[in-house]
Amino acid sequence: MKKIWNLPKVDLLPFSEVKEKSPVLLVTSAPAWNAVKNNLHGLNIVDTIEVTEATTDYWDGLQLSIENRKPEIIYAVGGGLTADAAKYFASNFNLPLVVLPTALSVDAFITAASGIRKDGCVYYIETKVPERLILDFETIAKAPAFIRAAGITDVMSIATGAWDWKFAHEQGKNPQGMEFIPWVYDNAQSILSGVLDCAEAAGRGDADGLKTLYDCLAMEVQLCNQVGHSRPEEGSEHYFAYAVENEMGHGLPHGDLVGPAILLIAKLQGQDISKLEQALKACHVPLDNIPQDMIDRTLKILPEYSKKHNLSFGIAHTL
């Protein structure tokens, strides 16, 4: 590990109070922008990019408009896909980045990597951390219920990801640089406990509950930053999500894939899933959008899939 990434500066601010005089490249999605554009009159937008895919070839094609318009700052408004694309653009053009989430749907708003789809799997490429994150909890509370607090899945995956990390340690399967660290494991469990406690309030859209959900996302991300890898929170549940998405085709949001996968993998690990299921339901994460035949098919291919894509050892490799 050669660097330890930071978290972005956070401003708790209504979108209506955001002002930016510098020329702005807006990276967004149509649904997100339509939901908040009436509150974002303070941006000097010189160009807009709507992102619909997560591949570097696609993003490279979109970058042509950036070169022509010469923005001085990038604003990302929307969900994880827009944030990941904006981090890629900002990194390539060495521009500052401000992210305005319209829902707490993922942890991508505060990580230093962008998720891309390649060869039937999801890979993470180093990009950059946004300089600034603007959280408007009133806006987030108005997001559709199924994505409003779906980012809880990226914290709840500690339940299965950390289990895998410890399991890999017991099997002697953790490579150099990913050695099991008991105090990190214990800290991850504490963060998991915090997010389970706030699930009901976050799911309702309460400001305090959403703030606690963000706190847990931030703690989870920074814990992984400190150790230089994501083993404390990413394991077989994400592998299943990647594999089943590849089988079904793109379309379901991140939480719709990872949420059910957490319950499925936790069962296979022999864990009690009652509190996990209760928290996911409290945050309105859909648990039945993956057909049973697709679940069965994905479980059959998951061991080979995990090996093919060199995913860190977990229970997925042993099914």
Buried (B, 14 or more C-beta within 10 A) or exposed (E): EEEEBEBBEBBEEEBBEBEBEEBBBBBBBEEBBEBBBEBBEEBBBBBBBBBEBBEBEBBEEBBEBBEEBEBBBBBBBBBBBBBBBBBBBBBBBEBBBBBBBBBBBBBBBBBBBBBBBEEEBBBBBEBBBBBBBBBBBEBBBBBBBBBBBBBBBBBBBBBBBBBBBBBBBEEEBBEEEBBBBEEBBEBBBEBBEBBBBBBBBBBBBBBEBBBBBBBBBBBBBBBBBBBBBBBBBBBBBBBBBBBBBBBBEEEBBBBBBBBBBBBBBBEBBEBEBEBBBEBBBBBBBBBEBBEEEBBEBBBEBBBEBBEEBEBBBBBBBEB
